[in-house]
């Protein structure tokens, strides 16, 4: 693995994004608009305070998943990925470069959404604001890693969109956003224990509360990081010198 090659790949991806204003708008503007919309749809500071902080992580997760999977699919289907793989670079160089580029975008997205939430919508966290921002960035990176992985199983952008209800929506329904997990049917709670967003969401809930973070918080963080790394490793396994 070469740091120079990895950074060159990351720079290339960032330059591509800079020349795609619609994608930039999707990643940076849309989450802020959605957060404001949620605030005024609920029209209750107390209710918004309960779910607002978890939303700081859910929006980056969803949008990074969508944008990353579509971008990587384009690389695969246009032959760009195949041409890159004929060059003297390792799979890890390529995937790490993409991860760095989209990780930076996820960080910018989470920082902007957090600025809107804490600065203008009066969100309040029981723990450090910096901790909440770090967790939101982690959620965006998790969405990015899963998006890179899912792109290997789609042959068109329409199929990528289909992964949203098939892969992302069940995680949203079972993570505890709409119903506490301990009040779900036992088999649903068991399934939720296998989904990475469950742990990312739970970490944000604990950061939003005023109680002690406890060992479960660090377990949530560890599982989220582990799921991100695993998705990147599996994504690397789908890269071939000759693509379909």
Secondary structure, DSSP 8 states (H G I E B T S, - for coil): --HHHHHHHHHHHHHHHHT-HHHHIIIIIHHHHHHHHHHHHH--HHHHHHHHHHHHHHHHHHHHHHHHHHHHHHHHHTSHHHHHHTSS--HHHHHHHHHHHHHHHHHHHHHHHHHHHHHTS----SS-HHHHHHHHHHHHHHHHHHHHHHGGG-SSHHHHHHHIIIIIHHHHHHTTSSS-GGGS-HHHHHHHTT-HHHHHHHHHHHHHSSS--HHHHHHHHHHHHHHHHHHHHHHHHT--SS--
